Amino acid sequence: MCSPEPINCFPMLVNILSNTFLRLFNSTARFRVWSELFYTAENTELKKYIFFGLFTYLLVLAAGLPPLFAMSNVEDYKVKSTSC
């Protein structure tokens, strides 16, 4: 029942235990577990949200990196360090 990947073992264990308890209490309902890495349905709103979130993050990152390099050069100038 459990494939070699450990990520699949816990959901299968929970499924087996849940169905066992349901049978003990004479229920006709059953749990089923699917193993998919990602939700495959097209959701354009979610894609837009993820895109703009990542785009905003990259803009902030791009705005913050050049001053870091500039400050390093200024510090090198202050201590009069040279590279060989």
N, C-alpha and C positions, 0 to 999 in steps of 0.2 A: 504494500500500500504506500509506503513512504519511499520516494525516490532517493538517490544518493545525496542530492542537495539538501542540506539541513534547513534551508528556508521553507521547504515544502512539508517538513515533518510536523511542525507545531500546528498548522491549520488542519492537517489530517488527524492529528491526535485530538484536537478540540472537536472535530467533526465526529469522530468515533465515540468520544465520551458523551457528547450531547445526544447523539442518536441512541446510545445505550440508556441514558437517563430517561429519554422520551419513551422508549420501549418499556422501561420499568414502571412508568406511571400510566401505561396503557394508552398512550397517545398515538394517533395515526399520522401526525406530522413528522416530517424528516428534514434534516439539514443536508444541503448539498454544497460542496466546495469546488470551486474552479480555480485553477492555477494559471493566471495570466500575469505577465509582467506589467503591462500597461493597459489602460482602458482604451479600446480601439475605436470607439465611436467618434465621429467628427463633432467637435464642439468649438466653433469659431470664437465664441466669447472667451473661453478658457485660453485658447491660443493667443488671442490679442492681449489678454491680461498677462500671460507669461512673457510674451514678446516685449511689451512695454515695461514690465518690471525688470527684465534683464537689460533692456536698453538703457533704462534710467541708472541701473547699477553700473553699467559700463561707462556712462557719461561721467558719473561721479568719480569712478576710478581713473578715467582719463584726465579729469581735471586735477586730481590729487597727485599724480605721479610726476609731472614735470617740475613742480616746485621742490620735490624731494631731491631730484638730481641737481637742481640749481643751488639748493642750500649746501649740498655736498661740495660743489665747486667753490662756493663762497667760503666755506670753512677751510678748504685747502688753500685758498688765496690768503686768508688771514694768518695761517700758521706758516705760510711760505713753503709749502711742500711741493716737491717736484717729482715727476715720474721719470724713470730712466729709460 
